[in-house]
């Protein structure tokens, strides 16, 4: 089932990130320097960036998946 939110949401936060990654996105590139991962939606081709923007929190805090324009 395609529950793609690529055209609806500019970002996905916290616990929803993990399931969306596994159901909709394909890993394209890992940047080990800034701890980000580029993904692409297998349904729409939309690109997303996974980051951990809260560097002060344990493990970088909750994940943030941001849609790239």
N, CA, C and O atoms as a Tripos MOL2 file, in Angstrom:
@<TRIPOS>MOLECULE
protein
  276   275    69     0     0
PROTEIN
NO_CHARGES

@<TRIPOS>ATOM
      1 N           0.8420   -1.1810    0.0000 N.3       1 UNK1
      2 CA          0.0000    0.0000    0.0000 C.3       1 UNK1
      3 C           0.8940    1.2540    0.0000 C.2       1 UNK1
      4 O           1.8730    1.3260    0.7430 O.2       1 UNK1
      5 N           0.5530    2.2070   -0.8160 N.am      2 UNK2
      6 CA          1.3450    3.4210   -0.9570 C.3       2 UNK2
      7 C           0.7480    4.5300   -0.1080 C.2       2 UNK2
      8 O          -0.2510    5.1400   -0.4880 O.2       2 UNK2
      9 N           1.3630    4.7930    1.0470 N.am      3 UNK3
     10 CA          0.9550    5.9000    1.9230 C.3       3 UNK3
     11 C           1.9480    7.0370    1.7840 C.2       3 UNK3
     12 O           2.3420    7.6480    2.7780 O.2       3 UNK3
     13 N           2.3530    7.3230    0.5590 N.am      4 UNK4
     14 CA          3.3760    8.3190    0.2930 C.3       4 UNK4
     15 C           2.8860    9.7090    0.6950 C.2       4 UNK4
     16 O           1.8000   10.1420    0.3120 O.2       4 UNK4
     17 N           3.7260   10.3970    1.4840 N.am      5 UNK5
     18 CA          3.3970   11.7450    1.9530 C.3       5 UNK5
     19 C           4.3220   12.7900    1.3280 C.2       5 UNK5
     20 O           4.3810   13.9300    1.7870 O.2       5 UNK5
     21 N           5.0390   12.3950    0.2830 N.am      6 UNK6
     22 CA          6.0410   13.2820   -0.3150 C.3       6 UNK6
     23 C           5.4530   14.5790   -0.8570 C.2       6 UNK6
     24 O           6.1260   15.6090   -0.8480 O.2       6 UNK6
     25 N           4.2350   14.5470   -1.3190 N.am      7 UNK7
     26 CA          3.6250   15.7610   -1.8560 C.3       7 UNK7
     27 C           2.8900   16.5610   -0.7910 C.2       7 UNK7
     28 O           2.4490   17.6810   -1.0500 O.2       7 UNK7
     29 N           2.7540   15.9910    0.4180 N.am      8 UNK8
     30 CA          1.9740   16.6340    1.4760 C.3       8 UNK8
     31 C           2.8190   17.2900    2.5650 C.2       8 UNK8
     32 O           2.4550   18.3500    3.0750 O.2       8 UNK8
     33 N           3.9370   16.6750    2.9250 N.am      9 UNK9
     34 CA          4.7030   17.1160    4.0970 C.3       9 UNK9
     35 C           6.0750   17.6700    3.7320 C.2       9 UNK9
     36 O           6.7530   17.1220    2.8630 O.2       9 UNK9
     37 N           6.4910   18.7590    4.3910 N.am     10 UNK10
     38 CA          7.8440   19.2700    4.1770 C.3      10 UNK10
     39 C           8.8890   18.5470    5.0360 C.2      10 UNK10
     40 O          10.0780   18.5580    4.7180 O.2      10 UNK10
     41 N           8.4310   17.9140    6.1330 N.am     11 UNK11
     42 CA          9.3410   17.1770    7.0080 C.3      11 UNK11
     43 C           8.5770   16.1600    7.8280 C.2      11 UNK11
     44 O           7.3620   16.2520    8.0020 O.2      11 UNK11
     45 N           9.3290   15.1800    8.3290 N.am     12 UNK12
     46 CA          8.7820   14.1380    9.1940 C.3      12 UNK12
     47 C           9.7260   14.0460   10.3830 C.2      12 UNK12
     48 O          10.9450   14.0270   10.2160 O.2      12 UNK12
     49 N           9.1570   13.9890   11.5860 N.am     13 UNK13
     50 CA          9.9690   14.0200   12.8050 C.3      13 UNK13
     51 C           9.7680   12.7750   13.6530 C.2      13 UNK13
     52 O           8.7500   12.0880   13.5670 O.2      13 UNK13
     53 N          10.7810   12.5110   14.4790 N.am     14 UNK14
     54 CA         10.6880   11.5220   15.5420 C.3      14 UNK14
     55 C          10.3950   10.1060   15.1060 C.2      14 UNK14
     56 O          10.9920    9.6030   14.1550 O.2      14 UNK14
     57 N           9.4760    9.4640   15.8020 N.am     15 UNK15
     58 CA          9.1770    8.0410   15.6120 C.3      15 UNK15
     59 C           8.6240    7.7240   14.2230 C.2      15 UNK15
     60 O           8.7770    6.5940   13.7590 O.2      15 UNK15
     61 N           7.9980    8.6680   13.5550 N.am     16 UNK16
     62 CA          7.4330    8.4250   12.2250 C.3      16 UNK16
     63 C           8.5100    8.2800   11.1550 C.2      16 UNK16
     64 O           8.2470    7.7270   10.0880 O.2      16 UNK16
     65 N           9.7130    8.7680   11.4260 N.am     17 UNK17
     66 CA         10.7880    8.7340   10.4390 C.3      17 UNK17
     67 C          11.1550    7.3030   10.0790 C.2      17 UNK17
     68 O          11.2440    6.9700    8.8980 O.2      17 UNK17
     69 N          11.3650    6.4640   11.0630 N.am     18 UNK18
     70 CA         11.8460    5.1010   10.8350 C.3      18 UNK18
     71 C          10.9240    4.3040    9.9090 C.2      18 UNK18
     72 O          11.4040    3.6780    8.9640 O.2      18 UNK18
     73 N           9.6320    4.3150   10.1570 N.am     19 UNK19
     74 CA          8.7190    3.5520    9.3080 C.3      19 UNK19
     75 C           8.6550    4.1310    7.9040 C.2      19 UNK19
     76 O           8.5650    3.3810    6.9320 O.2      19 UNK19
     77 N           8.7020    5.4580    7.7820 N.am     20 UNK20
     78 CA          8.6540    6.0700    6.4590 C.3      20 UNK20
     79 C           9.9050    5.7200    5.6440 C.2      20 UNK20
     80 O           9.8260    5.4770    4.4390 O.2      20 UNK20
     81 N          11.0470    5.7000    6.3130 N.am     21 UNK21
     82 CA         12.2860    5.3240    5.6320 C.3      21 UNK21
     83 C          12.1760    3.9390    5.0210 C.2      21 UNK21
     84 O          12.5080    3.7460    3.8520 O.2      21 UNK21
     85 N          11.7160    2.9840    5.7980 N.am     22 UNK22
     86 CA         11.6810    1.5980    5.3560 C.3      22 UNK22
     87 C          10.5940    1.3230    4.3220 C.2      22 UNK22
     88 O          10.7560    0.4380    3.4820 O.2      22 UNK22
     89 N           9.5090    2.0550    4.3680 N.am     23 UNK23
     90 CA          8.3920    1.7990    3.4590 C.3      23 UNK23
     91 C           8.4900    2.5490    2.1370 C.2      23 UNK23
     92 O           7.9680    2.0770    1.1280 O.2      23 UNK23
     93 N           9.1440    3.7040    2.1190 N.am     24 UNK24
     94 CA          9.0570    4.5770    0.9490 C.3      24 UNK24
     95 C          10.3740    5.0260    0.3430 C.2      24 UNK24
     96 O          10.4070    5.4100   -0.8260 O.2      24 UNK24
     97 N          11.4530    4.9900    1.0990 N.am     25 UNK25
     98 CA         12.6660    5.6580    0.6390 C.3      25 UNK25
     99 C          13.8140    4.6960    0.3780 C.2      25 UNK25
    100 O          13.9230    3.6360    0.9940 O.2      25 UNK25
    101 N          14.6720    5.1060   -0.5610 N.am     26 UNK26
    102 CA         15.8580    4.3520   -0.9280 C.3      26 UNK26
    103 C          17.0750    5.1960   -0.5650 C.2      26 UNK26
    104 O          17.1570    6.3670   -0.9350 O.2      26 UNK26
    105 N          18.0120    4.6020    0.1540 N.am     27 UNK27
    106 CA         19.2240    5.3210    0.5380 C.3      27 UNK27
    107 C          20.0760    5.5860   -0.6960 C.2      27 UNK27
    108 O          20.3400    4.6820   -1.4890 O.2      27 UNK27
    109 N          20.5040    6.8430   -0.8480 N.am     28 UNK28
    110 CA         21.3050    7.2350   -2.0110 C.3      28 UNK28
    111 C          22.7520    7.5740   -1.6490 C.2      28 UNK28
    112 O          23.6770    7.1960   -2.3680 O.2      28 UNK28
    113 N          22.9500    8.2940   -0.5250 N.am     29 UNK29
    114 CA         24.3030    8.7400   -0.1840 C.3      29 UNK29
    115 C          24.3940    9.0150    1.3160 C.2      29 UNK29
    116 O          23.4850    9.5970    1.9090 O.2      29 UNK29
    117 N          25.4930    8.5920    1.9130 N.am     30 UNK30
    118 CA         25.7640    8.8320    3.3300 C.3      30 UNK30
    119 C          26.9020    9.8420    3.4450 C.2      30 UNK30
    120 O          27.9350    9.7050    2.7900 O.2      30 UNK30
    121 N          26.7030   10.8510    4.2800 N.am     31 UNK31
    122 CA         27.7580   11.8290    4.5640 C.3      31 UNK31
    123 C          28.1860   11.6100    6.0110 C.2      31 UNK31
    124 O          27.4940   12.0240    6.9420 O.2      31 UNK31
    125 N          29.3210   10.9640    6.1910 N.am     32 UNK32
    126 CA         29.8100   10.6500    7.5420 C.3      32 UNK32
    127 C          30.3380   11.8660    8.2860 C.2      32 UNK32
    128 O          30.4680   11.8300    9.5090 O.2      32 UNK32
    129 N          30.6430   12.9320    7.5750 N.am     33 UNK33
    130 CA         31.1640   14.1280    8.2280 C.3      33 UNK33
    131 C          30.0990   14.8990    8.9970 C.2      33 UNK33
    132 O          30.3530   15.3810   10.1010 O.2      33 UNK33
    133 N          28.9100   15.0160    8.4190 N.am     34 UNK34
    134 CA         27.8570   15.7640    9.1230 C.3      34 UNK34
    135 C          26.6870   14.8680    9.5630 C.2      34 UNK34
    136 O          25.6420   15.3660    9.9810 O.2      34 UNK34
    137 N          26.8710   13.5650    9.4650 N.am     35 UNK35
    138 CA         25.8990   12.5770    9.9320 C.3      35 UNK35
    139 C          24.5450   12.7420    9.2580 C.2      35 UNK35
    140 O          23.5140   12.7080    9.9300 O.2      35 UNK35
    141 N          24.5320   12.9180    7.9630 N.am     36 UNK36
    142 CA         23.2860   13.0000    7.2080 C.3      36 UNK36
    143 C          23.2500   11.8860    6.1740 C.2      36 UNK36
    144 O          24.2830   11.3580    5.7630 O.2      36 UNK36
    145 N          22.0320   11.5420    5.7660 N.am     37 UNK37
    146 CA         21.8420   10.5360    4.7250 C.3      37 UNK37
    147 C          20.8220   11.0750    3.7400 C.2      37 UNK37
    148 O          19.7630   11.5650    4.1320 O.2      37 UNK37
    149 N          21.1500   10.9800    2.4480 N.am     38 UNK38
    150 CA         20.2470   11.3900    1.3850 C.3      38 UNK38
    151 C          19.4190   10.1850    0.9630 C.2      38 UNK38
    152 O          19.9580    9.1050    0.7220 O.2      38 UNK38
    153 N          18.1160   10.3740    0.8760 N.am     39 UNK39
    154 CA         17.1860    9.3330    0.4400 C.3      39 UNK39
    155 C          16.3670    9.8370   -0.7290 C.2      39 UNK39
    156 O          16.2640   11.0400   -0.9690 O.2      39 UNK39
    157 N          15.7800    8.8800   -1.4610 N.am     40 UNK40
    158 CA         14.8870    9.2140   -2.5680 C.3      40 UNK40
    159 C          13.6320    8.3500   -2.4640 C.2      40 UNK40
    160 O          13.7120    7.1530   -2.1880 O.2      40 UNK40
    161 N          12.4770    8.9690   -2.6890 N.am     41 UNK41
    162 CA         11.2110    8.2390   -2.6410 C.3      41 UNK41
    163 C          11.1050    7.3290   -3.8640 C.2      41 UNK41
    164 O          11.3160    7.7700   -4.9930 O.2      41 UNK41
    165 N          10.7810    6.0710   -3.6340 N.am     42 UNK42
    166 CA         10.6700    5.1310   -4.7390 C.3      42 UNK42
    167 C           9.3900    5.3220   -5.5470 C.2      42 UNK42
    168 O           9.2450    4.7340   -6.6180 O.2      42 UNK42
    169 N           8.4630    6.1340   -5.0470 N.am     43 UNK43
    170 CA          7.2140    6.3870   -5.7650 C.3      43 UNK43
    171 C           7.2360    7.6990   -6.5520 C.2      43 UNK43
    172 O           6.6960    7.7640   -7.6570 O.2      43 UNK43
    173 N           7.8600    8.7520   -5.9900 N.am     44 UNK44
    174 CA          7.8030   10.0730   -6.6170 C.3      44 UNK44
    175 C           9.1530   10.6190   -7.0520 C.2      44 UNK44
    176 O           9.2050   11.5740   -7.8280 O.2      44 UNK44
    177 N          10.2540   10.0320   -6.5660 N.am     45 UNK45
    178 CA         11.5810   10.5480   -6.8690 C.3      45 UNK45
    179 C          11.9780   11.7300   -6.0020 C.2      45 UNK45
    180 O          13.0630   12.2860   -6.1740 O.2      45 UNK45
    181 N          11.1150   12.1230   -5.0730 N.am     46 UNK46
    182 CA         11.4040   13.2250   -4.1590 C.3      46 UNK46
    183 C          12.6110   12.8770   -3.3000 C.2      46 UNK46
    184 O          12.7320   11.7500   -2.8200 O.2      46 UNK46
    185 N          13.5010   13.8400   -3.1050 N.am     47 UNK47
    186 CA         14.6780   13.6050   -2.2790 C.3      47 UNK47
    187 C          14.4550   14.1440   -0.8710 C.2      47 UNK47
    188 O          13.8500   15.1970   -0.6690 O.2      47 UNK47
    189 N          14.9660   13.3810    0.0970 N.am     48 UNK48
    190 CA         14.8440   13.6940    1.5160 C.3      48 UNK48
    191 C          16.2100   13.6040    2.1650 C.2      48 UNK48
    192 O          17.0550   12.8170    1.7390 O.2      48 UNK48
    193 N          16.4300   14.4150    3.2040 N.am     49 UNK49
    194 CA         17.6720   14.3830    3.9630 C.3      49 UNK49
    195 C          17.3590   13.9850    5.4030 C.2      49 UNK49
    196 O          16.5560   14.6340    6.0730 O.2      49 UNK49
    197 N          17.9960   12.9160    5.8720 N.am     50 UNK50
    198 CA         17.8630   12.4910    7.2600 C.3      50 UNK50
    199 C          18.9810   13.1320    8.0560 C.2      50 UNK50
    200 O          20.1520   13.0430    7.6850 O.2      50 UNK50
    201 N          18.6150   13.7770    9.1520 N.am     51 UNK51
    202 CA         19.6150   14.4040   10.0150 C.3      51 UNK51
    203 C          19.2050   14.2420   11.4770 C.2      51 UNK51
    204 O          18.0900   13.8320   11.7990 O.2      51 UNK51
    205 N          20.1400   14.5750   12.3320 N.am     52 UNK52
    206 CA         19.9280   14.5590   13.7850 C.3      52 UNK52
    207 C          20.3330   15.9420   14.2850 C.2      52 UNK52
    208 O          21.4560   16.1230   14.7560 O.2      52 UNK52
    209 N          19.4360   16.9150   14.1880 N.am     53 UNK53
    210 CA         19.7920   18.3230   14.4030 C.3      53 UNK53
    211 C          20.0200   18.7450   15.8610 C.2      53 UNK53
    212 O          20.4450   19.8730   16.1100 O.2      53 UNK53
    213 N          19.7520   17.8830   16.8010 N.am     54 UNK54
    214 CA         19.8910   18.2680   18.2060 C.3      54 UNK54
    215 C          21.1720   17.6750   18.7660 C.2      54 UNK54
    216 O          21.1350   16.7410   19.5670 O.2      54 UNK54
    217 N          22.2970   18.2150   18.3440 N.am     55 UNK55
    218 CA         23.6060   17.6580   18.6790 C.3      55 UNK55
    219 C          23.8780   17.6170   20.1750 C.2      55 UNK55
    220 O          24.7000   16.8210   20.6290 O.2      55 UNK55
    221 N          23.2080   18.4520   20.9420 N.am     56 UNK56
    222 CA         23.4000   18.4740   22.3910 C.3      56 UNK56
    223 C          22.7160   17.2960   23.0860 C.2      56 UNK56
    224 O          23.0390   16.9940   24.2350 O.2      56 UNK56
    225 N          21.7850   16.6300   22.4190 N.am     57 UNK57
    226 CA         21.0430   15.5040   23.0080 C.3      57 UNK57
    227 C          21.7870   14.1930   22.7420 C.2      57 UNK57
    228 O          22.5760   14.0980   21.8020 O.2      57 UNK57
    229 N          21.5310   13.2010   23.5660 N.am     58 UNK58
    230 CA         22.1410   11.8830   23.4210 C.3      58 UNK58
    231 C          21.8400   11.3210   22.0320 C.2      58 UNK58
    232 O          20.6770   11.2540   21.6340 O.2      58 UNK58
    233 N          22.8690   10.9200   21.2950 N.am     59 UNK59
    234 CA         22.6840   10.3440   19.9600 C.3      59 UNK59
    235 C          22.1870   11.3350   18.9250 C.2      59 UNK59
    236 O          21.7250   10.9280   17.8590 O.2      59 UNK59
    237 N          22.2710   12.6040   19.2080 N.am     60 UNK60
    238 CA         21.8010   13.6190   18.2660 C.3      60 UNK60
    239 C          20.3240   13.9230   18.3860 C.2      60 UNK60
    240 O          19.7840   14.7220   17.6210 O.2      60 UNK60
    241 N          19.6640   13.2850   19.3500 N.am     61 UNK61
    242 CA         18.2360   13.5120   19.5510 C.3      61 UNK61
    243 C          17.3960   12.7810   18.5220 C.2      61 UNK61
    244 O          17.9060   11.9200   17.8040 O.2      61 UNK61
    245 N          16.1090   13.1120   18.4400 N.am     62 UNK62
    246 CA         15.2270   12.4290   17.5050 C.3      62 UNK62
    247 C          15.5830   12.7790   16.0520 C.2      62 UNK62
    248 O          16.0400   13.8860   15.7670 O.2      62 UNK62
    249 N          15.3680   11.8240   15.1420 N.am     63 UNK63
    250 CA         15.6960   12.0740   13.7490 C.3      63 UNK63
    251 C          14.7330   13.0750   13.1050 C.2      63 UNK63
    252 O          13.5840   13.2290   13.5190 O.2      63 UNK63
    253 N          15.2490   13.7470   12.0780 N.am     64 UNK64
    254 CA         14.4450   14.6860   11.2950 C.3      64 UNK64
    255 C          14.6550   14.3530    9.8230 C.2      64 UNK64
    256 O          15.7900   14.2920    9.3510 O.2      64 UNK64
    257 N          13.5660   14.1380    9.1070 N.am     65 UNK65
    258 CA         13.6040   13.8620    7.6840 C.3      65 UNK65
    259 C          13.0260   15.0770    6.9770 C.2      65 UNK65
    260 O          11.8420   15.3780    7.1270 O.2      65 UNK65
    261 N          13.8550   15.7780    6.2060 N.am     66 UNK66
    262 CA         13.4500   17.0160    5.5540 C.3      66 UNK66
    263 C          13.4270   16.8490    4.0490 C.2      66 UNK66
    264 O          14.3670   16.3200    3.4560 O.2      66 UNK66
    265 N          12.3390   17.3070    3.4330 N.am     67 UNK67
    266 CA         12.2200   17.2380    1.9860 C.3      67 UNK67
    267 C          13.1100   18.2980    1.3560 C.2      67 UNK67
    268 O          13.1170   19.4500    1.7900 O.2      67 UNK67
    269 N          13.8640   17.9040    0.3250 N.am     68 UNK68
    270 CA         14.7190   18.8270   -0.3990 C.3      68 UNK68
    271 C          13.9620   19.3870   -1.5960 C.2      68 UNK68
    272 O          13.1770   18.6790   -2.2280 O.2      68 UNK68
    273 N          14.1980   20.6450   -1.9030 N.am     69 UNK69
    274 CA         13.5020   21.2470   -3.0450 C.3      69 UNK69
    275 C          14.2590   21.0200   -4.3360 C.2      69 UNK69
    276 O          13.8160   21.4590   -5.3980 O.2      69 UNK69
@<TRIPOS>BOND
     1     1     2 1
     2     2     3 1
     3     3     4 2
     4     3     5 am
     5     5     6 1
     6     6     7 1
     7     7     8 2
     8     7     9 am
     9     9    10 1
    10    10    11 1
    11    11    12 2
    12    11    13 am
    13    13    14 1
    14    14    15 1
    15    15    16 2
    16    15    17 am
    17    17    18 1
    18    18    19 1
    19    19    20 2
    20    19    21 am
    21    21    22 1
    22    22    23 1
    23    23    24 2
    24    23    25 am
    25    25    26 1
    26    26    27 1
    27    27    28 2
    28    27    29 am
    29    29    30 1
    30    30    31 1
    31    31    32 2
    32    31    33 am
    33    33    34 1
    34    34    35 1
    35    35    36 2
    36    35    37 am
    37    37    38 1
    38    38    39 1
    39    39    40 2
    40    39    41 am
    41    41    42 1
    42    42    43 1
    43    43    44 2
    44    43    45 am
    45    45    46 1
    46    46    47 1
    47    47    48 2
    48    47    49 am
    49    49    50 1
    50    50    51 1
    51    51    52 2
    52    51    53 am
    53    53    54 1
    54    54    55 1
    55    55    56 2
    56    55    57 am
    57    57    58 1
    58    58    59 1
    59    59    60 2
    60    59    61 am
    61    61    62 1
    62    62    63 1
    63    63    64 2
    64    63    65 am
    65    65    66 1
    66    66    67 1
    67    67    68 2
    68    67    69 am
    69    69    70 1
    70    70    71 1
    71    71    72 2
    72    71    73 am
    73    73    74 1
    74    74    75 1
    75    75    76 2
    76    75    77 am
    77    77    78 1
    78    78    79 1
    79    79    80 2
    80    79    81 am
    81    81    82 1
    82    82    83 1
    83    83    84 2
    84    83    85 am
    85    85    86 1
    86    86    87 1
    87    87    88 2
    88    87    89 am
    89    89    90 1
    90    90    91 1
    91    91    92 2
    92    91    93 am
    93    93    94 1
    94    94    95 1
    95    95    96 2
    96    95    97 am
    97    97    98 1
    98    98    99 1
    99    99   100 2
   100    99   101 am
   101   101   102 1
   102   102   103 1
   103   103   104 2
   104   103   105 am
   105   105   106 1
   106   106   107 1
   107   107   108 2
   108   107   109 am
   109   109   110 1
   110   110   111 1
   111   111   112 2
   112   111   113 am
   113   113   114 1
   114   114   115 1
   115   115   116 2
   116   115   117 am
   117   117   118 1
   118   118   119 1
   119   119   120 2
   120   119   121 am
   121   121   122 1
   122   122   123 1
   123   123   124 2
   124   123   125 am
   125   125   126 1
   126   126   127 1
   127   127   128 2
   128   127   129 am
   129   129   130 1
   130   130   131 1
   131   131   132 2
   132   131   133 am
   133   133   134 1
   134   134   135 1
   135   135   136 2
   136   135   137 am
   137   137   138 1
   138   138   139 1
   139   139   140 2
   140   139   141 am
   141   141   142 1
   142   142   143 1
   143   143   144 2
   144   143   145 am
   145   145   146 1
   146   146   147 1
   147   147   148 2
   148   147   149 am
   149   149   150 1
   150   150   151 1
   151   151   152 2
   152   151   153 am
   153   153   154 1
   154   154   155 1
   155   155   156 2
   156   155   157 am
   157   157   158 1
   158   158   159 1
   159   159   160 2
   160   159   161 am
   161   161   162 1
   162   162   163 1
   163   163   164 2
   164   163   165 am
   165   165   166 1
   166   166   167 1
   167   167   168 2
   168   167   169 am
   169   169   170 1
   170   170   171 1
   171   171   172 2
   172   171   173 am
   173   173   174 1
   174   174   175 1
   175   175   176 2
   176   175   177 am
   177   177   178 1
   178   178   179 1
   179   179   180 2
   180   179   181 am
   181   181   182 1
   182   182   183 1
   183   183   184 2
   184   183   185 am
   185   185   186 1
   186   186   187 1
   187   187   188 2
   188   187   189 am
   189   189   190 1
   190   190   191 1
   191   191   192 2
   192   191   193 am
   193   193   194 1
   194   194   195 1
   195   195   196 2
   196   195   197 am
   197   197   198 1
   198   198   199 1
   199   199   200 2
   200   199   201 am
   201   201   202 1
   202   202   203 1
   203   203   204 2
   204   203   205 am
   205   205   206 1
   206   206   207 1
   207   207   208 2
   208   207   209 am
   209   209   210 1
   210   210   211 1
   211   211   212 2
   212   211   213 am
   213   213   214 1
   214   214   215 1
   215   215   216 2
   216   215   217 am
   217   217   218 1
   218   218   219 1
   219   219   220 2
   220   219   221 am
   221   221   222 1
   222   222   223 1
   223   223   224 2
   224   223   225 am
   225   225   226 1
   226   226   227 1
   227   227   228 2
   228   227   229 am
   229   229   230 1
   230   230   231 1
   231   231   232 2
   232   231   233 am
   233   233   234 1
   234   234   235 1
   235   235   236 2
   236   235   237 am
   237   237   238 1
   238   238   239 1
   239   239   240 2
   240   239   241 am
   241   241   242 1
   242   242   243 1
   243   243   244 2
   244   243   245 am
   245   245   246 1
   246   246   247 1
   247   247   248 2
   248   247   249 am
   249   249   250 1
   250   250   251 1
   251   251   252 2
   252   251   253 am
   253   253   254 1
   254   254   255 1
   255   255   256 2
   256   255   257 am
   257   257   258 1
   258   258   259 1
   259   259   260 2
   260   259   261 am
   261   261   262 1
   262   262   263 1
   263   263   264 2
   264   263   265 am
   265   265   266 1
   266   266   267 1
   267   267   268 2
   268   267   269 am
   269   269   270 1
   270   270   271 1
   271   271   272 2
   272   271   273 am
   273   273   274 1
   274   274   275 1
   275   275   276 2
@<TRIPOS>SUBSTRUCTURE
     1 UNK1         2 RESIDUE 1 A UNK
     2 UNK2         6 RESIDUE 1 A UNK
     3 UNK3        10 RESIDUE 1 A UNK
     4 UNK4        14 RESIDUE 1 A UNK
     5 UNK5        18 RESIDUE 1 A UNK
     6 UNK6        22 RESIDUE 1 A UNK
     7 UNK7        26 RESIDUE 1 A UNK
     8 UNK8        30 RESIDUE 1 A UNK
     9 UNK9        34 RESIDUE 1 A UNK
    10 UNK10       38 RESIDUE 1 A UNK
    11 UNK11       42 RESIDUE 1 A UNK
    12 UNK12       46 RESIDUE 1 A UNK
    13 UNK13       50 RESIDUE 1 A UNK
    14 UNK14       54 RESIDUE 1 A UNK
    15 UNK15       58 RESIDUE 1 A UNK
    16 UNK16       62 RESIDUE 1 A UNK
    17 UNK17       66 RESIDUE 1 A UNK
    18 UNK18       70 RESIDUE 1 A UNK
    19 UNK19       74 RESIDUE 1 A UNK
    20 UNK20       78 RESIDUE 1 A UNK
    21 UNK21       82 RESIDUE 1 A UNK
    22 UNK22       86 RESIDUE 1 A UNK
    23 UNK23       90 RESIDUE 1 A UNK
    24 UNK24       94 RESIDUE 1 A UNK
    25 UNK25       98 RESIDUE 1 A UNK
    26 UNK26      102 RESIDUE 1 A UNK
    27 UNK27      106 RESIDUE 1 A UNK
    28 UNK28      110 RESIDUE 1 A UNK
    29 UNK29      114 RESIDUE 1 A UNK
    30 UNK30      118 RESIDUE 1 A UNK
    31 UNK31      122 RESIDUE 1 A UNK
    32 UNK32      126 RESIDUE 1 A UNK
    33 UNK33      130 RESIDUE 1 A UNK
    34 UNK34      134 RESIDUE 1 A UNK
    35 UNK35      138 RESIDUE 1 A UNK
    36 UNK36      142 RESIDUE 1 A UNK
    37 UNK37      146 RESIDUE 1 A UNK
    38 UNK38      150 RESIDUE 1 A UNK
    39 UNK39      154 RESIDUE 1 A UNK
    40 UNK40      158 RESIDUE 1 A UNK
    41 UNK41      162 RESIDUE 1 A UNK
    42 UNK42      166 RESIDUE 1 A UNK
    43 UNK43      170 RESIDUE 1 A UNK
    44 UNK44      174 RESIDUE 1 A UNK
    45 UNK45      178 RESIDUE 1 A UNK
    46 UNK46      182 RESIDUE 1 A UNK
    47 UNK47      186 RESIDUE 1 A UNK
    48 UNK48      190 RESIDUE 1 A UNK
    49 UNK49      194 RESIDUE 1 A UNK
    50 UNK50      198 RESIDUE 1 A UNK
    51 UNK51      202 RESIDUE 1 A UNK
    52 UNK52      206 RESIDUE 1 A UNK
    53 UNK53      210 RESIDUE 1 A UNK
    54 UNK54      214 RESIDUE 1 A UNK
    55 UNK55      218 RESIDUE 1 A UNK
    56 UNK56      222 RESIDUE 1 A UNK
    57 UNK57      226 RESIDUE 1 A UNK
    58 UNK58      230 RESIDUE 1 A UNK
    59 UNK59      234 RESIDUE 1 A UNK
    60 UNK60      238 RESIDUE 1 A UNK
    61 UNK61      242 RESIDUE 1 A UNK
    62 UNK62      246 RESIDUE 1 A UNK
    63 UNK63      250 RESIDUE 1 A UNK
    64 UNK64      254 RESIDUE 1 A UNK
    65 UNK65      258 RESIDUE 1 A UNK
    66 UNK66      262 RESIDUE 1 A UNK
    67 UNK67      266 RESIDUE 1 A UNK
    68 UNK68      270 RESIDUE 1 A UNK
    69 UNK69      274 RESIDUE 1 A UNK
